[in-house]
Amino acid sequence: MSGVGNTVHSQERDLSRARQVALDGLVLRTTVGSVVHGLSNPGTDDRDELGVTVEPPEYLLGFQRFEHFVYRTQPEGHPSGPGDLDLTVYGLRKFCALALKGSPTTLLPLFVSGEHQLVCTEVGSRLCALAPAFVARSTGRAFLGYLDGQRRGLTGERHATRTRELSRLHGYDTKYAMHALRIAYQGIELLSCGRITLPVPEPERSQLRQVRAGEVPLEDVLVVLDGVTAQLEELAMDSSLPARTDVDAVDAFLVQTYREAWA
């Protein structure tokens, strides 16, 4: 029993330490869920937030590691409900690594502004200003990989991560489908203009809301998804953006930021 107790106490200490690192060095925190996209159903959505923290030196130079801290109102294994908070805070280096790989969710906070930008320090502002360094044709290929997984989830070729908004009329998870289309539209804008407009502009926003409401048969959703995916594939090959992300610029930012924070 003492071994089990020690393990529990160790986990509690680790969680407490991770929470402290996440909050003490927080430089950016934004909304990243349906609300920021203008696609929420009032009174039904949880709150998805993403943050970035600058870790203390011992978490990069020593054996201790901090990659991310997760806080959920609901316990692990229970779905979030209306008003529940799902917060993930990444260490700065981990966040930049994910953004350089083209993670759609990780890139999003770089383009959030106004009331949905909950915390933004001077370092957070410099990180957002660095957004062009994270965007390249390779970003489009990362979006395409994500879309492929989403499509296979919709058609049953792979296990869908969730089915919480199942259309009784058409038999598919409408919110899941909506976000798949949303990612495609935002990927097209990102490769065309180098940014993401929030909330999703019209007429795409109205179309996405129709999908979420279950007003569009799955077959029609897949036709639209295939069409916008083809557009994204073309841009990933022929966009005027650089072929690769600017790793050197991001690396220089990381080195400068950590040196300043640790001084």
C-alpha positions as CSV (number, residue, x, y, z in Angstrom):
1,M,0.0,0.0,0.0
2,S,2.8,2.4,0.8
3,G,4.1,2.0,-2.8
4,V,0.6,2.9,-4.2
5,G,0.4,5.9,-1.8
6,N,3.9,7.1,-2.8
7,T,2.9,6.9,-6.5
8,V,-0.3,8.9,-5.9
9,H,1.6,11.6,-3.9
10,S,4.3,11.7,-6.6
11,Q,1.6,12.2,-9.3
12,E,0.0,15.0,-7.3
13,R,3.4,16.7,-6.9
14,D,4.1,16.4,-10.6
15,L,0.7,17.9,-11.5
16,S,1.1,20.7,-9.0
17,R,4.6,21.5,-10.3
18,A,3.4,21.4,-14.0
19,R,0.5,23.8,-13.1
20,Q,2.9,26.2,-11.5
21,V,5.2,26.2,-14.5
22,A,2.3,26.7,-16.8
23,L,0.9,29.7,-14.9
24,D,4.2,31.4,-13.9
25,G,5.6,31.7,-17.4
26,L,2.4,32.2,-19.3
27,V,2.9,34.5,-22.3
28,L,-0.1,33.7,-24.5
29,R,-3.5,32.2,-23.9
30,T,-6.5,32.2,-26.3
31,T,-9.8,30.6,-27.1
32,V,-9.4,27.9,-29.8
33,G,-12.8,26.2,-29.8
34,S,-16.0,26.8,-31.8
35,V,-16.6,30.2,-30.2
36,V,-13.5,31.8,-31.7
37,H,-14.6,30.5,-35.2
38,G,-18.1,31.9,-34.9
39,L,-19.5,28.4,-35.0
40,S,-20.8,27.8,-31.5
41,N,-24.2,26.9,-30.3
42,P,-24.8,29.1,-27.3
43,G,-25.3,27.0,-24.1
44,T,-24.1,23.8,-25.6
45,D,-20.3,24.2,-26.1
46,D,-17.4,23.7,-23.7
47,R,-14.5,26.2,-23.6
48,D,-11.4,25.1,-25.4
49,E,-8.3,27.2,-24.6
50,L,-4.6,27.0,-25.5
51,G,-1.7,28.7,-23.8
52,V,2.1,29.0,-24.1
53,T,4.5,29.3,-21.2
54,V,8.2,30.0,-21.0
55,E,9.7,27.2,-18.9
56,P,12.4,27.7,-16.2
57,P,15.9,26.7,-17.2
58,E,15.9,23.4,-15.2
59,Y,13.1,22.2,-17.5
60,L,15.2,22.5,-20.6
61,L,18.7,22.0,-19.3
62,G,18.3,19.3,-16.7
63,F,16.4,16.0,-16.3
64,Q,13.1,17.6,-15.6
65,R,10.8,18.1,-18.5
66,F,7.7,20.3,-19.2
67,E,6.0,19.8,-22.5
68,H,2.4,20.6,-21.6
69,F,-0.1,21.0,-18.8
70,V,-3.7,20.0,-19.3
71,Y,-6.6,21.1,-17.1
72,R,-10.1,19.8,-17.6
73,T,-13.2,20.6,-15.6
74,Q,-14.4,17.0,-16.1
75,P,-12.2,14.1,-14.9
76,E,-10.3,12.1,-17.5
77,G,-12.5,9.8,-19.6
78,H,-15.6,12.0,-19.1
79,P,-16.7,14.2,-22.0
80,S,-16.8,18.0,-21.5
81,G,-20.2,19.6,-21.2
82,P,-21.6,23.1,-21.7
83,G,-19.3,25.7,-20.1
84,D,-16.6,23.2,-19.1
85,L,-13.0,24.3,-19.5
86,D,-10.5,22.3,-21.5
87,L,-7.1,24.1,-21.2
88,T,-3.8,23.0,-22.6
89,V,-0.6,25.0,-21.9
90,Y,2.5,24.1,-24.0
91,G,6.0,24.9,-23.2
92,L,7.4,27.5,-25.7
93,R,9.7,25.1,-27.4
94,K,7.1,22.4,-27.7
95,F,4.6,24.9,-29.0
96,C,7.0,26.1,-31.7
97,A,7.9,22.6,-32.7
98,L,4.2,21.7,-33.2
99,A,3.5,24.9,-35.1
100,L,6.5,24.3,-37.4
101,K,5.0,20.9,-38.2
102,G,1.7,22.6,-39.3
103,S,-0.6,21.6,-36.5
104,P,-3.9,23.4,-37.2
105,T,-4.9,23.8,-33.6
106,T,-1.4,25.0,-32.5
107,L,-1.2,27.6,-35.3
108,L,-4.6,29.1,-34.4
109,P,-3.6,31.2,-31.4
110,L,-1.1,33.1,-33.5
111,F,-4.1,34.7,-35.3
112,V,-6.5,35.2,-32.4
113,S,-7.2,38.7,-31.3
114,G,-9.7,40.8,-29.4
115,E,-11.7,39.3,-26.6
116,H,-10.6,35.8,-27.4
117,Q,-6.9,36.7,-26.7
118,L,-7.1,36.1,-23.0
119,V,-3.4,36.6,-22.1
120,C,-0.7,38.2,-24.3
121,T,2.5,39.5,-22.9
122,E,5.3,41.3,-24.8
123,V,6.8,37.8,-25.6
124,G,3.3,36.6,-26.7
125,S,3.1,39.6,-29.1
126,R,6.5,38.8,-30.5
127,L,5.4,35.2,-31.0
128,C,2.3,36.2,-32.8
129,A,4.3,38.5,-35.0
130,L,6.5,35.6,-35.9
131,A,3.5,33.8,-37.5
132,P,4.8,34.1,-41.1
133,A,7.8,31.9,-40.1
134,F,5.5,29.1,-39.3
135,V,3.6,29.1,-42.6
136,A,4.8,27.4,-45.8
137,R,3.7,25.0,-48.4
138,S,4.7,22.2,-46.0
139,T,2.0,23.5,-43.7
140,G,-0.6,22.7,-46.4
141,R,0.6,19.1,-46.5
142,A,0.2,18.9,-42.7
143,F,-3.4,20.2,-43.0
144,L,-4.0,17.6,-45.8
145,G,-2.9,14.8,-43.5
146,Y,-5.3,16.0,-40.8
147,L,-8.1,16.2,-43.3
148,D,-7.5,12.7,-44.5
149,G,-7.9,11.4,-41.0
150,Q,-11.1,13.4,-40.5
151,R,-12.6,12.1,-43.7
152,R,-11.9,8.5,-42.9
153,G,-13.5,9.1,-39.5
154,L,-16.6,10.4,-41.1
155,T,-16.9,7.5,-43.5
156,G,-16.2,4.8,-40.9
157,E,-12.8,3.8,-42.4
158,R,-11.2,4.7,-39.0
159,H,-12.6,5.1,-35.6
160,A,-13.9,8.6,-35.1
161,T,-12.6,10.4,-32.0
162,R,-16.1,11.5,-31.0
163,T,-19.8,11.2,-32.0
164,R,-21.4,13.7,-29.6
165,E,-23.4,15.6,-32.2
166,L,-24.9,12.8,-34.2
167,S,-27.4,13.9,-36.8
168,R,-30.6,11.8,-36.3
169,L,-31.6,12.5,-39.9
170,H,-28.3,11.8,-41.7
171,G,-26.4,9.6,-39.2
172,Y,-23.1,11.4,-38.8
173,D,-21.4,13.6,-36.2
174,T,-22.2,17.0,-37.5
175,K,-19.7,19.0,-35.4
176,Y,-16.9,16.6,-36.4
177,A,-17.8,17.2,-40.1
178,M,-18.1,20.9,-39.6
179,H,-14.6,21.2,-38.1
180,A,-13.2,19.0,-40.9
181,L,-14.6,21.5,-43.5
182,R,-13.5,24.4,-41.4
183,I,-9.9,23.2,-41.3
184,A,-9.9,22.9,-45.1
185,Y,-11.2,26.4,-45.6
186,Q,-8.7,27.8,-43.1
187,G,-5.9,25.9,-44.8
188,I,-6.8,27.4,-48.1
189,E,-6.8,30.9,-46.7
190,L,-3.5,30.2,-44.9
191,L,-1.7,29.1,-48.0
192,S,-3.3,31.8,-50.1
193,C,-2.9,34.8,-47.7
194,G,-0.5,33.7,-45.0
195,R,-3.1,34.1,-42.2
196,I,-6.3,32.8,-40.8
197,T,-9.3,35.2,-40.4
198,L,-11.4,34.8,-37.2
199,P,-14.3,34.3,-37.0
200,V,-14.6,32.3,-40.2
201,P,-15.9,34.7,-42.8
202,E,-19.0,34.4,-44.9
203,P,-20.3,32.6,-46.9
204,E,-18.3,29.7,-45.5
205,R,-19.5,30.4,-41.9
206,S,-23.1,29.9,-42.8
207,Q,-22.3,26.8,-44.7
208,L,-20.5,25.3,-41.8
209,R,-23.3,26.2,-39.4
210,Q,-25.7,24.4,-41.7
211,V,-23.5,21.3,-41.6
212,R,-23.4,21.4,-37.8
213,A,-27.2,21.8,-37.7
214,G,-27.5,18.5,-39.6
215,E,-29.1,20.2,-42.6
216,V,-26.7,18.7,-45.1
217,P,-26.5,15.0,-46.0
218,L,-23.2,13.3,-45.4
219,E,-22.8,12.5,-49.1
220,D,-23.0,16.3,-49.9
221,V,-20.6,17.1,-47.1
222,L,-18.0,14.7,-48.5
223,V,-18.4,16.2,-52.0
224,V,-17.7,19.7,-50.6
225,L,-14.8,18.3,-48.5
226,D,-13.2,16.6,-51.5
227,G,-13.5,19.8,-53.5
228,V,-11.8,22.0,-51.0
229,T,-9.2,19.4,-50.2
230,A,-8.3,19.4,-53.9
231,Q,-7.9,23.2,-53.8
232,L,-5.6,22.8,-50.8
233,E,-3.6,20.1,-52.5
234,E,-3.0,22.4,-55.4
235,L,-1.9,25.3,-53.1
236,A,0.4,23.0,-51.2
237,M,2.3,22.5,-54.5
238,D,1.9,25.9,-56.2
239,S,1.4,28.5,-53.5
240,S,3.7,31.5,-53.5
241,L,4.7,30.7,-49.9
242,P,8.2,29.3,-49.2
243,A,8.5,25.5,-49.5
244,R,9.6,25.2,-45.9
245,T,9.0,27.0,-42.6
246,D,11.6,29.4,-41.4
247,V,13.2,27.3,-38.7
248,D,16.2,29.6,-38.3
249,A,13.9,32.6,-37.4
250,V,12.0,30.5,-34.9
251,D,15.2,29.2,-33.4
252,A,16.6,32.7,-33.0
253,F,13.4,33.7,-31.3
254,L,13.6,30.8,-28.9
255,V,17.2,31.5,-27.9
256,Q,16.6,35.2,-27.4
257,T,13.4,34.6,-25.4
258,Y,14.8,32.0,-23.1
259,R,18.0,34.1,-22.5
260,E,15.9,37.2,-21.6
261,A,13.5,35.2,-19.4
262,W,16.3,33.4,-17.5
263,A,18.3,36.6,-17.0
